[in-house]
Amino acid sequence: MEELKLQISELLQKVEQAINALAWPEKEQELIDLKQQMSAPDFWATQEIAKTVS
């Protein structure tokens, strides 16, 4: 049982390292920001802006 706990702990560390390497929290916040921009009523009125974001 202790061996299994150790393996799980090691896997969790690897997952955390992968999340950090991929900058997951920053990408998630960027997605939230972009969705907010795209939901603005005048966002789609300007095609140049819409093209750069979408």
Buried (B, 14 or more C-beta within 10 A) or exposed (E): EEEEEEEEEEEEEEEEEEEEEEEEEEEEEEEEEEEEEEEEEEBEEEEEBEEEEE
